[in-house]
Amino acid sequence: MGDSIVDLIDYCHRTLLRSAASSRNHPSLADSPILKHLDVSHLEANIAIRCIAILRSLAGHADNLSEIVTSRMLTTTDVPLLAVQLLMDQQPWIRRIKGDDESGSRNNGDDNDEMFEIYDNGEWRRCCHDEACGSSIAGQIHPVAAHLWLLLLSS
């Protein structure tokens, strides 16, 4: 891939930083007037998950990459630190639902009453608090979390 691999790493890094910022109510693609008609949260989650997979794949093949590329991943963009932040704080595959729950009653702010959605098989689906906090699907680690753990093991 030559020098374009550095551009790919930079793109993935910027995308994941933007995803982390949008999870903290910073401007995102949804603020663009051109993209108002799209389900931007679906689009952003899909792109972020693919960037995680790309970085995990590159980290898994670090032995075959040039020193410049591995330096870019480990020093300049600090991909391992980004992976830890995504695992522990941002978790772009989970989002909190605001407003009414399925029964139509208002959430009163209690953590047990909060509703969550988890990005699963290309779509957002509602889940319970325990599943959202544990990042698990039927007792298994979420695939995106698995990619991040594998990225950390490869780094």
C-alpha positions as CSV (number, residue, x, y, z in Angstrom):
1,M,0.0,0.0,0.0
2,G,3.0,2.3,0.3
3,D,2.5,5.7,1.8
4,S,-1.3,5.5,1.5
5,I,-1.3,3.3,4.6
6,V,-0.3,6.3,6.7
7,D,-3.2,8.2,5.3
8,L,-5.5,5.3,6.1
9,I,-4.2,5.2,9.7
10,D,-4.8,9.0,10.0
11,Y,-8.3,8.7,8.6
12,C,-9.2,5.9,11.0
13,H,-7.8,7.9,13.9
14,R,-9.7,11.1,13.0
15,T,-12.9,9.2,12.5
16,L,-12.7,7.5,15.9
17,L,-11.8,10.8,17.6
18,R,-14.9,12.3,15.9
19,S,-17.0,9.4,17.0
20,A,-15.8,9.8,20.6
21,A,-16.5,13.5,20.5
22,S,-20.0,13.0,19.1
23,S,-20.7,10.6,22.0
24,R,-20.0,13.5,24.3
25,N,-22.5,15.8,22.5
26,H,-19.9,17.6,20.3
27,P,-20.8,18.4,16.7
28,S,-21.0,15.5,14.4
29,L,-22.0,14.6,10.9
30,A,-25.7,15.0,12.0
31,D,-25.1,18.8,12.1
32,S,-24.5,18.9,8.3
33,P,-27.5,20.3,6.4
34,I,-26.7,18.0,3.5
35,L,-26.9,14.8,5.7
36,K,-30.1,15.8,7.6
37,H,-32.2,13.2,5.8
38,L,-29.9,10.3,6.6
39,D,-29.8,8.2,9.8
40,V,-26.4,9.7,10.6
41,S,-26.0,7.8,13.9
42,H,-26.2,4.6,12.0
43,L,-23.7,5.9,9.4
44,E,-21.2,7.1,12.0
45,A,-21.4,3.9,14.0
46,N,-20.9,1.8,10.9
47,I,-17.8,3.9,9.8
48,A,-16.3,3.9,13.3
49,I,-16.7,0.1,13.6
50,R,-15.0,-0.4,10.3
51,C,-12.1,1.9,11.3
52,I,-11.6,-0.2,14.5
53,A,-11.5,-3.4,12.3
54,I,-9.0,-1.8,10.0
55,L,-6.7,-0.6,12.8
56,R,-6.9,-4.1,14.4
57,S,-6.0,-5.7,11.2
58,L,-3.0,-3.4,10.7
59,A,-1.9,-4.0,14.3
60,G,-2.1,-7.7,13.7
61,H,0.2,-7.4,10.7
62,A,2.7,-4.9,12.3
63,D,5.6,-7.3,11.6
64,N,5.0,-6.8,7.9
65,L,4.7,-3.0,8.1
66,S,7.4,-0.4,7.7
67,E,8.9,1.3,10.7
68,I,7.3,4.6,9.7
69,V,3.8,3.0,9.8
70,T,4.3,1.3,13.1
71,S,5.7,4.5,14.6
72,R,2.7,6.4,13.3
73,M,0.3,3.9,15.0
74,L,2.2,3.7,18.3
75,T,3.6,7.2,18.7
76,T,1.9,9.8,16.5
77,T,-1.7,8.7,16.8
78,D,-1.2,6.4,19.9
79,V,-3.7,3.8,18.6
80,P,-3.4,1.7,21.8
81,L,-4.5,4.6,24.0
82,L,-7.4,5.4,21.7
83,A,-8.4,1.7,21.9
84,V,-8.4,1.9,25.7
85,Q,-10.4,5.1,25.7
86,L,-13.0,3.5,23.3
87,L,-13.3,0.4,25.5
88,M,-13.5,2.2,28.8
89,D,-15.2,5.5,28.1
90,Q,-16.8,6.1,24.7
91,Q,-18.0,2.7,23.5
92,P,-19.4,3.9,20.2
93,W,-21.4,0.7,19.8
94,I,-23.6,1.7,22.8
95,R,-25.9,4.8,23.1
96,R,-28.2,6.1,25.7
97,I,-31.8,6.7,24.6
98,K,-33.3,10.0,25.7
99,G,-37.0,10.5,26.4
100,D,-39.8,7.9,26.6
101,D,-39.2,4.2,27.0
102,E,-41.2,1.5,25.2
103,S,-44.1,1.8,27.5
104,G,-44.4,5.6,26.9
105,S,-43.5,6.6,30.5
106,R,-40.8,9.2,31.1
107,N,-37.5,8.1,32.5
108,N,-37.0,9.6,35.9
109,G,-33.2,9.7,35.8
110,D,-32.7,6.5,37.7
111,D,-29.9,4.4,36.2
112,N,-32.1,1.3,36.3
113,D,-34.8,3.1,34.2
114,E,-32.4,4.2,31.5
115,M,-32.8,2.7,28.1
116,F,-29.9,1.9,25.9
117,E,-29.3,0.8,22.3
118,I,-26.5,-1.4,21.1
119,Y,-25.2,-1.5,17.6
120,D,-25.7,-5.1,16.6
121,N,-25.5,-6.6,13.1
122,G,-25.7,-3.3,11.3
123,E,-28.6,-1.7,13.3
124,W,-29.4,-0.2,16.6
125,R,-31.4,-2.4,18.9
126,R,-32.7,-1.7,22.4
127,C,-31.0,-3.5,25.3
128,C,-31.1,-3.6,29.0
129,H,-28.8,-1.7,31.3
130,D,-26.8,-4.8,32.2
131,E,-26.1,-5.7,28.6
132,A,-25.1,-2.1,27.8
133,C,-22.7,-1.8,30.7
134,G,-21.3,-5.3,30.2
135,S,-21.0,-4.8,26.4
136,S,-22.1,-8.4,26.0
137,I,-24.5,-10.1,23.7
138,A,-25.9,-13.3,25.3
139,G,-23.0,-13.5,27.6
140,Q,-20.4,-12.9,25.0
141,I,-18.1,-9.9,24.4
142,H,-19.4,-7.5,21.8
143,P,-17.6,-7.9,18.5
144,V,-16.4,-4.4,18.4
145,A,-15.0,-4.7,22.0
146,A,-13.3,-7.9,20.8
147,H,-11.6,-6.0,17.9
148,L,-10.3,-3.4,20.4
149,W,-9.0,-6.1,22.7
150,L,-7.2,-7.8,19.8
151,L,-5.8,-4.5,18.7
152,L,-4.4,-4.0,22.2
153,L,-2.9,-7.5,22.3
154,S,-1.3,-7.0,18.9
155,S,0.2,-3.6,19.7
